[in-house]
Amino acid sequence: MLDSYARVLRRPGALAFSSAALVARLPISMVGLGIVLLVQQRTGSYGLAGTVAAVFVLAEAAFAVLHGRWVDHFGQSRVLPLAISVFGVGLALMMTAVEQDWGRVWTYVFAALAGASLPQVGASVRTRWSHLLDEPGEKQTAFALEAVLDEVVFVVGPVLVTLLATGYHPVAGLTFALVSGVLGTYAFAVQRRTEPPAGRSSTSGGPKPPMPWRLVLPLALVCLTLGALFGAAEVTTVAFAEEQGQRGAAGWLLAAWSLGSLLAGLVTGAIAWRSGPDVRLRWGSAAMALAMAPLMFVSSIPLMAVVLLVGGLAIAPTMIGAMTMVEQGVPSGRLTEGMAILHTGIVAGVAPGASIAGFVVDHSGASAAYAVALAGGVLGALAAQAARPSRTLATVRS
C-alpha cells in the first residue's frame, strides 16, 4: 500500500511542496476551534463563540472562489504570500480585540478580514499534483495522500490548539496557527519549479474555458451540507467535553474523528477502484449521516472517542470522490477555482452548522445539538444522489 504513495512522492519536488502545504494548512483545523475556545472563555457564551467562528468561515467562503480564480490567473507564487500576510494581520488583530475588549464589532471585523484572506492552499496543492502527474491512477493516489494529510492536520490541529488554549493561554493556539500558516504558505509558494503555469486555458491565448456547472454545483451542495455537519459536530464536541468535566478532551475527541478518516484515506488511495468516484461519494455521504445518529445518546468520553473514530472512516473516501470528480471534469485552467468552489461549500456550511449547534448547546445541551450534525449528514446524503461525473471529459481537459 505504501509503495503507491512512495511512487508519487518520488517525483522531483513533490515531497517538498506537499510537506510545506501540510504545515500551511494547519490553520484550517485550528482557527475555528481556537476562536470558540478564546471567545467562550472570555465571554462564557458558546452562542457568541460560534457566531464569531461563523463570521470567520463565512468570510472565507465568500472569497475562496475569488482566491482560486486569482491563483489560476496570476499564479500561486504571486497570490498565496500576499493572502497569508493579510490573514496573519487580521487574526492578530482579532485576538487583540477579544483580549483587550475592544467591542464585539471589532472582533467580527477582524475575524472577517482573517477569513477573507485565508489562502486556498489545499486547492493549490491538488492543482499542483494534477499538473505534475499524467496517469489517472497516480492522480487518485496523490489526491488520497492530500486527503490523508488533511486528516493529519485535523488530528494534530484540534489537540494542539486545545492544549495550548487551555493549558497555557487562550490566544496561544491561535498564535501557533498564525505562525504555521504564514511560514508554511511562504515555503510552499517559493517552490516555483513545480508550480502550474498561470493563466492556462484550453487553447493557447484563447478564451477561458467554461466551468462545467452541472458537475460542480451538485458537488458544492454536497460539500455545503457536509460542512454543516463538520461545524455542528466540532462546536458540540467542545461543549460535550465541558459537560463531562474534561474540557481539554475536546481536541482528543476531534482527533479521534479525524484519525478514522486518515486510516480510511490511506486505504482509499492504495486501492484500484472498479467503481467510479460518484459511487464512492454517494455511499460515503450516506455513511457519514449514519455515523452521526448515535452521538446524541453517548454519555462518556471514551465511548464518544470510539464512536467518532468509527464515524470518521467515511469522511476521506467521500471527499476524495468529490475532488476526483472535479479533477476529471474541470478544465485545467480553472482547476484551482473548481477545487475552491467545493471548499467554499464546506466552509459556507460550517458557519450555519456551528452557529445553530452553539444555540442548541446554550439552550438544550450538547446531546441535543448533535441532532444538527445528523440533519446536515442526511441532507448531504440526499444531495449526493444528484452528483454525476462529467461526460465531456475529453473536450474540457486541456
VOZAKE-796650 format. One record per residue: x, y, z of N, C-alpha, C, CB in turn. Coordinates in pm, whole numbers, plus 50000, padded with zeros to 5 digits. Glycine has a CB too. Layout:
# residues N
XYZXYZXYZXYZ;...
This chain:
# residues 398
500824988050000500005000050000500865012550000499065000050121;501935012450081502765024350092503555027049964503715022950207;503785016649882504555018549760503865028149663504795005149691;502545027749657501835036849567502025051349608500345033449563;502095053949738502355067449785503805071449761502005068649934;504735062149784506145065049763506415068349617507005053149807;505685061849526505905063949384505595078349344505045054349302;504515084049393504195097849356505075107749431502725100749384;505485104349553506335113449629507765113849576506345109549775;508155103849496509495103849438509615113349320509865089949394;508495118549271508565128349164509355140549212507145132449118;510175146649127511005158049168510175169449229511805163449048;510515173149350509855184249418508575180749489509575194849321;508055168549470506745165149525506745164849677506295151649471;507735158249736507795157249881507925171049945508955148349924;508705179649884508935192949940507665201449939510035200149863;506945201949824505765210549821504605204649900505335213049676;504495191249904503425185149982503665187250132503325170249951;504925186550176505235188650317504965203150358506695185050345;505365212550273505105226650303503615229550310505765235650198;502855223450219501415225550219500765219750344500785219450095;501335208850396500815203150520500915213250634501595190250557;502055219650650502215229650755501315241650728503685234150764;501225245750603500415257450567498935255450597500595260650421;498475242950597497045240150619496665238750766496665227750546;497615239250857497275237850998496205247851045498525239451083;496215260350997495165269651044493745265051017495365282950980;493515257250912492125253650882491515244850989492055246650748;492355237651065491835229151172491955235651308492545215951173;492615247151316492905253251444492155266251470494355255751455;491925274151365491395287551387489955287251437491485295751260;489085279451371487695278951414487545274451558486905269851324;488215263351592488165258351729488855268051825488815244451738;489955273951781490655283651865489805295851896491925288051797;489025300351799488105311551822487045307751925487435316051691;486495295651909485475291052005486055290652146484945277051964;487245285152160487865284152293488175297852351489135275752286;488695306852270489055320252318487825328352357489865327752212;486865329252266485705337752290484845332052403484865339152163;484665318752405483855312952512484505315052649483635298152487;485815313752656486485315652783486405330152831487935311252773;486425339552737486375353652774484955358752799487025361852667;483935352552735482565357552747481625347852816482025360752612;481945334852819481085324852879479945320152792480525330253003;479935324152664478825320552575479315312352456478105333252525;478765300152441479045292352322478345298152199478625277852343;477185304352222476475310452111477285321452047475145315852157;477855330452128478685341252076479955335652012479045351152187;480555325852077481775319852023481505313551886482335309252119;480375306651874480025300651745479745311051639478835291751761;479195322651680478895333151584480175339451530478025343851649;481145342151618482415347651572483125337951479483325351151692;483135325051515483725314951428482985314351294483695301151496;481665316251298480875316151175481235327851086479385316451208;481485339651145481895351251065483205348250993482045363751155;484125342051065485415338451004485215329250883486315331651108;484455318550901484325308850793483415314050680483765295750847;482445322450712481625328450607482455337550519480455336150666;483335345450580484215354050503485155345850416485015363250595;485655334750472486495325850393485715320350274487025314350479;484485316150299483655310750191483375321050084482345305450247;483135333550125482795344050030483945347149935482395356750103;485175345249979486325348949898487095337049843487245357549978;486735324849880487515313249839487555311549687486955300749903;486415313049620486385311349475487205322249408484925311649422;487125334449460487915345449405489405342649422487545358749472;489785337249538491185333349558491605323049453491385327749701;490755312949432491075302749333491225308449193490015292049332;490365317849159490435324449028491725332449014489215333749008;492085339649119493325347349117494545338249104493445355849245;494535327049176495665317749169495795312049029495495306349270;494675308148968494725302848831495235313448733493335298048788;494855326148755495195336848660496595342448683494175348048669;496935345548808498205352248837499305342648881497995362548944;498945330748928499935321048972500015320049123501285324748918;500385308249171500445305549315501495314049385500735290949339;502655315949323503755323049389503475337849407505025321349310;502515343349335502185357649349501015359749445501845363749212;500045350949444498825353049521498945348149665497665346149454;499495336249685499495330049818500265338049923500075316149808;501475343149896502175350750000501435363350043503545354449952;500845370349948500085382449982498885379150068499645389849855;498165368750030496955364950104497285360750247496225353450033;498315352550265498625347850400499145359150489499665336550394;499765369250430500225380650509499045388450565501115389850425;498035390650483496835397650529496105389350634495895400750412;496065376150612495455367150711496135368650847495545352650664;497455368750849498175369850975497855382751049499655369050950;497775393750976497435406651038496015406351093497585418150937;495065401151014493675400651058493475392051181492805395450947;494125380351186493965371551300494595377451425494575357851270;495765383751410496405390151524495535401351581497785395751484;494915409151495494035419851542492775414351608493645429051425;492245403151557491065397151620491375392451761490555385551535;492525385951779492915381551913493075393552007494225373551907;493665404051956493835416152038492495422152076494695426451964;491555422451982490225428152009489515420452120489375428151881;489645407152120489005399052224489695401252358489025384152186;491005400652357491755401852481491635415652545493215398652456;491605426052462491535439752513490105444952523492355448952426;489135436452490487715440152499487425452852419487305442152646;487835452752294487575464252206486115465452164488445463352083;485345455452189483955455452146483715444752042483555469052091;482495439552042482185428351953482325431951806480785423451979;482015444451769482055448051628483475446451572481575462451609;484495450151651485865448751604486275434051597486835456451694;485785426151690486055411751684485505405951555485445404551806;484285409851520483685404951396484435409951273482205409251388;484815422651273485505428551157486825421351131485755443651179;487615419451236488915413251217488805398351189489785415651339;487785391751245487545377751211487195376451063486425371851298;486405385751013486045385650871487265388250783484965396150842;488135397550825489355400350748490245388050741490125412050809;490425381250854491255369250855490655358350766491425363950998;489345356250778488705345950696488755349050548487275344350738;488535361650512488515365450371489875363950305488045379650356;490945364650381492285364250323492965350650337493145374650387;492325340950402492935327750417493145321550278492055318450505;494385318550241494645313750104494195299350083496135314750072;493955295949957493465282749920494625273249895492555283649797;495335269650002496495260949988496055246749950497305260750118;494975241850009494515228449977494175226749830493315224950061;493465236449774493145235949631494415237449548492135246949594;495325246049591496545248549515497445236249510497315260249575;497555228949620498435217349619497835206249533498665212249761;496525204949529495905194849443496065198749296494415193049478;495975211649264496215216149127497665213449088495895231049113;498585215149181499995212449154500205197649125500875216949273;499555188949200499645174549172499085171449034498885166449279;497955177349000497345174848870498255179248756495995181948860;498985189848777499955194648678501155185448668500415208848712;501585179748781502805171648784502585157648731503325170948925;501395151848753501135137948719500245136748596500495130748837;500445126048520499655123748399498735111648412500585121748281;499165101448483498405088848491497275090248592499345077048530;496025086748553494875088648643495015081348776493625084048575;495585069248775495755061948900496695069148995496275047948871;497755075248942498675082749026498015095349081499945086348947;497175101549001496465113449049495535109749164495665120048934;494835098349153493965094149262494785091649388493185081449224;495965085549372496835083149488497275096249549498055074849447;497645105949464498075118949515496935126049588498595127749401;495715125349533494575131549599494275124549732493335131049508;494435111249733494235103949858495305107949960494275088749833;496535109649912497605114250002497255127650065498935115249926;496765136949983496415150050037495205149250131496125159949923;494285140150103493175138050196493685132650329492125128450136;494665123550322495265118350445495975129550521496265106950413;496715137950449497405149150514496405159250570498345156050414;495265160950501494205169150560493795163750696492975169650466;493675150550703493265144550829494385145050934492835130150807;495645144550889496745146850982496595160751044498125145450911;496255170350959496015183951007494895184151110495675193350889;493825176451083492685176451173492865166951292491445172751098;493885158551289494255151051409495115159651500495005137951371;496125166051442497085173851519496505187251563498355176151438;495835194151470495385207851497494465209351616494705213051377;493355201851623492445203551738493095200451872491245194751721;493925189951876494605186652001495555197852040495365173351988;496315202651943497315212951970496665225952015498165215351848;495635230351944495005243051980494305242052115494015247351872;493735230352146493075228552275494085228552389492275215452276;495185221152371496215220752475496815234552499497325210752438;497105241652393497725254852407496755264852468498205259852271;495475264252425494495274052473494075271452616493285273952385;493985258652654493535255552791494685253852888492705243052790;495865250152838496995247552927497945259152946497745236152876;497965268552849498905279752857498175293152857499885279152741;497535296452745496855309252735495815308152625497865321052706;494665314752638493615313552536494045317452395492455321852575;495055326252379495485330252245496655321952193495865344852245;497195312952276498385305452236498135296652115498885296952352;496985289952111496675281251999496515288851869495415273552027;495825300151875495645308251755496965314251708494625319351781;497825317651801499135322951764499955312451690499895327751888;499915299951739500615289151669500045287251528500525275951750;498715287951515498095286451384498555297551289496575286551397;498655309551340499095320951259500515318651207499015334051340;501415315051297502825313351259502995301851160503685310951384;502355290551187502495279051097501895282050960501815266651157;500775289150956500175292550829501065301450745498855299250851;501645311650808502505320950734503755313850684502885332850823;504455306650773505695300050733505455289150629506385294150856;504415280950650504145270150556503745275150418503055261350610;502925285750414502495291050285503645297250208501385301250304;504505304650277505675310250210506585299150157506445319350305;506785288650238507635277550194507035270550072507825267550307;505705269550067505045263449951505155272349828503565260749983;504935285249845504875294349730506225296349663504335307749775;507315295349738508625297949677509105286349591509645300849784;508435275149593508835263649512508275265149371508355250249577;508965272649291508465276349158508605265149056509205288649109;509515255649080509785245448979508565236748952510945236849022;507765233949054506605225249036505305233049023506495215549152;505375246249021504165254449015503505253548878504495269149048;502185251548871501505251648741501615265548677500015247648757;501705266148545501795279348481500505287248502502075277848330;500655300248520499495308848540498775311348409499915322248603;497465313848419496685317848303496495307148199497305329448240;496495294348241496305283548143494865283648090496625269948206;494685280047965493355278547905493395266747810492925291647830;492245263147757492145251247671492875253047540490705247847645;493015265247493493775268047372494685279647402492855271247251;495925278747355496915289047387496445302647340498275285647324;496345311947434495915325447402494425326647378496635330347284;493675315647391492255315947364491455320247485491795302547319;490135320047472489285324047584489335314047698487855325647537;488955318647816488935309847933487905298947913488635317848061;488275286247939487335275247916486155276148012488045261647933;484985271147970483795272148057483885262748176482535269047978;483255266848286483165258348404481985248848387483005267048533;482185235848405481085226148393480175226648516481635211748373;479265236148518478455238548638477535226948671477625251148620;477125219048572476265207648601476995197048683475755201348471;478305197248677479105188548762479415195248896480405184548691;479825207948889480385214649007479315218449109481145227048964;478175223549064477175228349159476605217349248476055235049084;476225205549194475765194949285476835190849386475325182649205;478095190649344479165187249437479325197949544480485185349363;479165210549504479235221449602478105220449704479185235149530;476935216249658475805214549751476085203349851474515211649672;476665192349803477045181549895478035186749999477665169649817;479025194249953480025199650045479405209550144481155206449967;478415217250099477745226650188477075219450304476695234850110;476355208850274475645201550380476615194150471474645191650318;477665188550413478645181750496479455191650580479585173350410;479645203750527480285214250606479455217550729480495226650523;478135217850714477265220050830477435209050933475795220850786;477595196850884477845185550975479155187851051477905172150896;480225191650979481515193751044481445204851148482575197050939;480835216151110480765227451202479965224351327480175239351133;478835217751309477985214351423478685204251515476645208651376;479325194251456479985183951537481145189751616480465172551448;481885199151557483045204951626482615212751750483835214051532;481665222051732481205230151845480555221251951480205240951797;479755211751908479045203152003480005194352081478025194551931;481065189652015482025181252085482785189052192483015175251985;483095201652165483715210052268482785211252389484045224152211;481495213752362480525215052470480335201852544479185220052415;480325190652470480175177552533481315174852630480125166552425;482545177952588483685175652676483595184152802484995178652602;483125196552789482985205052906481895199852999482685219552864;480795195152942479735189353025480225177153104478535185552938;481175170053047481735158353115482825162153215482285148553013;483095175153227484125179753319485545177853269483975172753448;485705175753137487025173653078487165182152952487265158553046;487165195252969487185204352855488375201752762487195218752903;489515198152823490695195752743490595183452655491875194452831;489605174752678489445162652597488825165452461488615152652671;488315177552440487655180652313488595178552195487145195052313;489825183352208490775181552098491065166952068492055188552130;491155158652172491405144352151490205137552085491725137552284;489005141652121487825135852058487775139251909486555140752128;488035151851877488045155851736489195149151661488145171251725;490315146951730491425139951669491065125451638492655140551759;490305118951726489865105251701488985104651576489105099651822;488115114451561487265115351442488125116351316486315127651453;489125124951319489995126751204490895114651182490845139151221;491275107751289492105095851274491365085051195492515090351411;490075083551220489295074051141489325077450994487865073551190;489195090350964489245094750824490625092450764488865109450814;491665095050843493035093050795493255078550754494055097050903;492845069150838493035054950809492275050850682492575046350928;491035055850669490245052650550490865058850426488805057450567;491435070850440492075077350326493285069750277492475091450363;494085064150369495235056150329494815044250245495995051350452;493765037550288493275025850214492705030150078492205018350296;491975041050076491345045749953492355048349844490535058249978;493475054649881494485058049782495275046149730495415067849838;495265035149802496045023449761495235013449680496595016549883;493925015149673493055005549604492785010049462491725003849681;492835000649368492415003349230490905001049223493184994049126;490135011549234488685010449245488045006949112488095023549299;487104997649116486304994548997485145004048983485804980149003;484645008749095483535018349091484075032449069482705017749221;483255041249014483655054948990483605063349116482785061148884;484205075349113484205083949232482805088349273485045096049207;481855089049178480485092949212479825082449302479655095049085;480145069649279479585058949362480135060049504479925044849302;481435062549516482035064049649481485076349721483555065049638;481205086749645480635098749704479255095949764480535109949600;478415088649690477055086149737477065076949860476205079949625;477845066249854477885057049968478565063550089478625044149928;479595071150063480315077550173479485087850245481565083850121;478745096050170477905106250235476785099750317477315115650129;476255088650267475235081550344475825076050474474615070150260;477055070750466477705065550586478005076650686478985058250549;478355088550638478615099850727477365103750805479135111850648;476235103750736474975106850803474655096350908473835107850702;474815083650873474525072750965475405073551090474715059250896;476635077951073477575078551186477205089151287478965081051135;476405099151247476025109651340474885105651433475635121951263;474125095351395472935091651471473225087451616472225080551401;474295079651643474475075251782475015085951876475405063451785;475565096951825476305106251909475445112352019476895117151824;474195114951991473345121552090472975112452207472075126652023;473305099552193472985090052300474215085852381472325077852241;475385091052346476625087452415476805096552536477845088452319;477255090852647477355098652771478715097352838476285094352867;479735092152769481065091152829482125094752727481315076852885;483245100052774484335104252685484935092352609485425111352767;485285081252675485885070052600484975064552491486255058952695;483685062852523482765057652423482585067452308481405054452486;482555080452339482435090552235483635089852141482305104452296;484835087752196486025086752113485925075052016487275085352200;485415063752063485265051951978484255054451867484855039852062;483115060351903482065062851804482545072751699480785068051872;483255083151742483775092951647484845086651557484355105051721;485695078051613486715071351534486085063151421487575062251623;485055055451455484375047351353483665056451252483355037751420;483005066851301482315076051211483245082951115481555086251289;484475085551158485425092451071485855084350950486625096051149;485635071250953486045062850840485375066850709485735048350871;484245073550717483515077150595483965090350535482045077650624;484715098550609484985112150563485915112550442485605120250676;487125106850454488105107850347487625101650215489385101250389;487045089550214486565084150086485535093150020485975070450107;484685099550100483675108550043484325120649978482695113050151;485255127050049485875139149996486815136049881486625146350106;487495124549884488355120749772487505118649646489145107749805;486335112549664485435110749549485025123849488484195103049591;484685133749571484275146749521485415153749449483755155449635;486605153749508487755160449448488165153749317488925160749545;488075140449312488425133349190487455136849077488435118149214;486175138149109485195142049007485505155848952483785141749064;485935165049037486305178348989487555177748903486525187949108;488565170348947489805169648871489575163748733490845161248946;488655154048723488395147548595487515155948503487755134248619;486705164848560485715171748478485905186548458484425169648534;486835192848531487035207348521488285210148438487165213648663;488245219848346489425223148266490605226848354489105234748170;491805223148311492995225448394493205240148423494225219748325;492815249048329492985263348350492075269148457492765270548223;491105261348503490195266048608490115255948723488805268548551;491135247348733491065236548831491135241748975492185226648807;492035251349001492095256849137490775263349174493245266949149;490175270349079488865276549103487815265849132488425285148982;487815254849054486855244249077487025237849214486985233748970;488285235149253488535229849386488085239649494490025226749404;488315252649468487925262849566486415263649582488475276349526;485665260849477484205260949487483745250249586483565258749349;484345238349579483985227849675484385231949816484665214549637;485575237949828485995242549960485055253350013487425247949954;484595261949921483625272249961482365265950017483285281249842;481905255249951480725248350000480915243150141480355237049908;482095237350167482365231850301482345242850405483715224650303;483125253450383483235263850486481945271850499484405273250455;481205273250389479915280250398478925272150481479335282850258;479045258950478478185250550561478615250350706478165236750508;479925251650731480435251550867479825262850949481965252750868;479685274650888479195286350961477805284251020479165298250870;476785281150939475465278951000475425266651089474415277550892;476185256351054476215244451139476735247551277477055233651075;477845255351284478425259051413477505268251491479775265751392;476905277951421476035287551490474785280951546475635298751395;474125272551465472905265951511473225256351625472225258351395;474335248951611474705239751717475025247251846475915231251674;475715258751835476015266851953474755271552023476875278651915;473755275451944472475279952000471785268352074471545285351889;471795256652013471155245052076471895241052203471105233151978;473235241752200474015238652321473635247952435475515239752292;473555260852407473235270552511471855268252572473315284552455;470915262852493469535261452540469145247252579468605266452434;469805237252517469355223452542470485213652573468585218552424;471735217852564472835209052595473455202552472472375198552689;474595196052494475375190652384474695178852314476735186352433;474085169952390473475158152328472435162052224472835149252433;471595171752257470585176252162471225182752040469625186052229;472355189552059472985196751949473565187351844474075205852002;473875174951880474365165451779473295162651672474795152251845;472045165751702470995164051601471215173451483469615166651663;471865184951507472175194251397473155187751300472765207551452;474175180951354475125173751268474425162551191476275168051352;473505155551257472765144851189471945150451074471845137551289;471295161751094470505167950988471375171750869469775180351041;472565177250896473485180450787473895168050710474705187450840;474155157050779474535144850712473435139150624474935134750812;472195139550673471065134550594470895142750467469765134850678;470985156050480470865164650362472015162050263470865179550404;473225159450316474345156450229474145143450152475615155750309;473615133350219473365120650152472325122150042472895110150253;471325130450066470315132849963470905140749846469125140550023;471715150949876472305159049769473265150949683473035171049829;473935141149742474905133149667474245125049557475645123849761;472955122449569472255114749465472215122249332470845111549510;472345135649337472285143549214473645145349149471675157149243;474715141349215476065143449163476425132449064477095143849277;476775136348943477155126948839478475131248777476055125748732;479335121648736480615125448674480405132148540481515113248656;481375140448501481275147548375481365137848258482375158248364;480545140148156480575131748036481295138947922479145128047992;481895150447953482565158347849484045159547881481935172247835;484605149147944485995149747987486945152247872486365136848056;486705145747762487655146847651487705161047593487285136847542;486625168447605486585181547544486995192647637485225184247494;486925190347769487235201247861488635200547917486255201247974;489325188847911490675188047963491645193647863491035173747999;492525201747906493495207747814494815200147816493735222347850;
